[in-house]
Amino acid sequence: MAKKIKIKEKVDSPIGDNFFIISPEKKVKLVGLLLIVISLLIFLSIISYSRYDESYFSYNFSDQLNVLSQDEVKENASATHNWLGIFGAYVSHFFVVSTLGYFSIVFPIIIFIWGYTVLKKEKFYKVSIYLSNFLIISATLVATFFGVLQYTPEISLLKDYYELSGNLGFFFGKLLSHLLGGLGSLIVLVTSMLITLIIVFDFKLESILTFIKNIFGGKEEDEKDDQSKKDLIEENLNKIKKLREEKNSKKNEEDEIQEKTEPETKITIVKKDEDEKPIQSILENPKEESKTKKIDFKKSESKKSSEESEDIDFIDKEKETALPNQWEEEIQYEPPTLDLLIQPEDEEVKVHESELKRNAELLKEKLALFDIQIDDITVTPGPVVTLYEIVPSPGVKISRIVSLEHDIALALAARGIRIIAPIPGKSAIGVEIPNAKAAIVRARSVIAKLKDVKEELPLALGKTISGDVYITDLAKMPHMLIAGSTGSGKSVGINMIINSLIYSKHPSDLKFVIIDPKKIELSFYKKLNKHFLAVSPDLDEEIITSPSNALLALKAVEYEMEKRYDKLAKIGVRNIVDYNKKVLNPKSRPKDTDEMKHYKMPYIIVIIDELADLMITSGKEVEEPIARLAQLARAVGIHLILATQRPSVNVLTGVIKANFSARIAYQVATKIDSRTILDMNGAEQLLGQGDMLFLPAGMPKPIRIQNAFISTEEVERITNFIYVQKGYSKRFFLPSLYDKRKETANNLLSDLDPMFEEAARVIVKHQQGSVSLLQRKLKLGYSRAARIVDQLEQAGIVGPSEGSKAREVIVESEEQLETILRSLS
Ligand SMILES: Nc1ncnc2c1ncn2[C@@H]1O[C@H](COP(=O)(O)OP(=O)(O)OP(=O)(O)O)[C@@H](O)[C@H]1O
């Protein structure tokens, strides 16, 4: 952005107000340029050094300034050998004679490197430091070497060539040869030189090359700050190209070469053992069985399809009330078969080994560039993402690797890279890198595994990044929050959840309350109204689409929860499992009364696909039953699944979040969204299309899962398969809210405050529903007056609380009030 603005300024007003102001940026550039020019001048003067120019040094430097007035000085100046005249002669004399002889050439080189670094604002400061150190040490060693050759009497070579050592080199040479003798000094010097070379070339060769390449290759793009990034991408692309070519050559050869070129870091690719076999046998076995079922299904389908719309849309409610309840009836139910789901074609994770090795290599190289050495890389390919577990060398800080997230993404030219540091329970860091080609995880391969698990409410979500089927238990969560931007795979995820439960449960064990404000996503499930749906008798919708109905449905579920708690308390058990055990055992079954009938409680799963719509229209009102259900409903087998594409704080409020500890995040747009859902970053890095992070309740870190894909055709086939079977005669009803109102009215009568009638008269007379009015007029304490106002609300005399304002008085006249009071007494 900032850059854009800068360009605009230049175009619009070339001589703007700021034109002559030297900005800090310009100052830095000027310093850089100055350093480069100085380095060039010194360089030229050193390489054109001549010992004959020394004769002029009998003059002071200030005398040389009289070059125009004094003839002698003038003559001297024109006879100077140095390319840069008298100035060059002085400078070169200083460097060559007083420092390291000809090897003082390293000084202008170092000044040039720093000038370039400053000018380009490069991130090569570190490299520049290394280079400078290397050059100074090398030059000093070589100059000392020649110093030793000159000084040592036994060798006494190159005596007159003081330009090879300079005074400094000669001094060091003298010192060394006194200490170690000539031969000893030479051995020490040669060894030191070798050590320096090994350290530098082993260590930073690549960085130095990049640096040099940058100096000579990037002239045109001088101004662009992202030049180095471009170079890096190019470099990486070249590497990838090269590796692709290599891939085409013989595989064995490639393996050998790779083995040879990776001496330090061990790369292990974890190959999944044929764990999928049991799934296949499960997939194949039911085939025989299913043929016969298919025939039944087809027969009954044709029979029923003509009645279909009529049946679903119109139910004679009067007739229905006379029918037996679901718990009094037993149905012949065939669970849906696996062949309703699409057979996975080639789901087995087939990421090319060379791709894995290439990424591992690039990862290693990239980290090495930043001085992070890796001991070990373990590669675990998954359906969509591959996990590279890296074990850094001792002493490497984790935070340094984490901060390189963007650099790694750049190097691998990939999006959706996530770093897990450290992997929980392991002393390794995980880098998740998306595969070049993602595999689709089919619903069939995960639903087939449901038979192997014993979870109460199993949810087959998909496959982990190591390719294992991931099944979790909703009963243990006990509620779940799902969020993700539009198109990230939420609806597919919800369909997977619903179908996992349908495949593993009998209709007598499980009911759904489905709230779908988007109206189309979950409409197929309407066909399950005689099997798997729980409906409110007060509502006309089976799949609830309007926000006002959603509120009523949630209140009905809340009322069901209260009733269930009463039943549990009555027979002294603590949860639904124990209750059902007692009720199903004829010996321990409690006796029914008129008010309380005992029957097997099915689990009730409330699914809300777009919480934002409800929160916007009903806000606090809808938050209340949701929070209450979330806090209490677990023990009585009621579980909530809330989904939203708007993970903002006014949708996922503190109250909701506090009660939903299991969370699923699909891809979201920003880190803030990710933090709203998961309380941590990560979801913004996901790839979409079912790539998700699942945070089980109480876990510190989420698990990355590729959601299984179930198509609408598959869902339709499943719902049709169940729909054509004869279900229960009557739908499963939640308790009616009218009944609840009647019940509270009765409670009210039995519990009215003795001052109720008098309070009602005061309120109606003053037409002001305030607690303080009652306190003043009737001399009541605050809490008693507040309770009476609540009772007045329940009796329909005043309206609901409006915060700090007085309540509205519904009853307008005292005559009207008397009628109400009479009906209450
Ligand atoms: N698990 C998956 N595997 C492969 N593709 C998927 C998966 N889940 C979703 N997709 C693809 O992404 C598309 C969008 O998915 P979906 O409709 O579930 O998104 P959504 O989050 O519900 O969007 P919206 O909020 O707009 O309804 C699907 O049509 C499908 O093509």
PDBQT file of the ligand as one rigid body, heavy atoms in Angstrom, charges set to zero:
ROOT
HETATM    1  N1  LIG A 901     -14.806 -32.577   2.133  1.00  0.00    +0.000 N 
HETATM    2  C1  LIG A 901     -14.788 -32.066   0.909  1.00  0.00    +0.000 A 
HETATM    3  N2  LIG A 901     -14.015 -32.630  -0.040  1.00  0.00    +0.000 NA
HETATM    4  C2  LIG A 901     -13.985 -32.093  -1.286  1.00  0.00    +0.000 A 
HETATM    5  N3  LIG A 901     -14.681 -31.008  -1.659  1.00  0.00    +0.000 NA
HETATM    6  C3  LIG A 901     -15.457 -30.433  -0.769  1.00  0.00    +0.000 A 
HETATM    7  C4  LIG A 901     -15.544 -30.913   0.576  1.00  0.00    +0.000 A 
HETATM    8  N4  LIG A 901     -16.380 -30.123   1.266  1.00  0.00    +0.000 NA
HETATM    9  C5  LIG A 901     -16.809 -29.176   0.407  1.00  0.00    +0.000 A 
HETATM   10  N5  LIG A 901     -16.256 -29.352  -0.802  1.00  0.00    +0.000 N 
HETATM   11  C6  LIG A 901     -16.476 -28.517  -2.000  1.00  0.00    +0.000 C 
HETATM   12  O1  LIG A 901     -16.751 -27.193  -1.585  1.00  0.00    +0.000 OA
HETATM   13  C7  LIG A 901     -18.029 -26.774  -2.031  1.00  0.00    +0.000 C 
HETATM   14  C8  LIG A 901     -18.714 -25.917  -0.994  1.00  0.00    +0.000 C 
HETATM   15  O2  LIG A 901     -19.007 -26.693   0.156  1.00  0.00    +0.000 OA
HETATM   16  P1  LIG A 901     -20.212 -26.344   1.132  1.00  0.00    +0.000 P 
HETATM   17  O3  LIG A 901     -21.441 -26.075   0.357  1.00  0.00    +0.000 OA
HETATM   18  O4  LIG A 901     -20.259 -27.403   2.154  1.00  0.00    +0.000 OA
HETATM   19  O5  LIG A 901     -19.673 -24.995   1.735  1.00  0.00    +0.000 OA
HETATM   20  P2  LIG A 901     -20.338 -24.128   2.885  1.00  0.00    +0.000 P 
HETATM   21  O6  LIG A 901     -19.243 -23.785   3.805  1.00  0.00    +0.000 OA
HETATM   22  O7  LIG A 901     -21.516 -24.810   3.446  1.00  0.00    +0.000 OA
HETATM   23  O8  LIG A 901     -20.776 -22.847   2.107  1.00  0.00    +0.000 OA
HETATM   24  P3  LIG A 901     -22.017 -21.933   2.450  1.00  0.00    +0.000 P 
HETATM   25  O9  LIG A 901     -21.766 -21.369   3.801  1.00  0.00    +0.000 OA
HETATM   26  O10 LIG A 901     -21.991 -20.901   1.362  1.00  0.00    +0.000 OA
HETATM   27  O11 LIG A 901     -23.211 -22.813   2.379  1.00  0.00    +0.000 OA
HETATM   28  C9  LIG A 901     -18.780 -28.080  -2.318  1.00  0.00    +0.000 C 
HETATM   29  O12 LIG A 901     -19.718 -27.916  -3.342  1.00  0.00    +0.000 OA
HETATM   30  C10 LIG A 901     -17.679 -29.007  -2.742  1.00  0.00    +0.000 C 
HETATM   31  O13 LIG A 901     -17.431 -28.884  -4.124  1.00  0.00    +0.000 OA
ENDROOT
TORSDOF 0
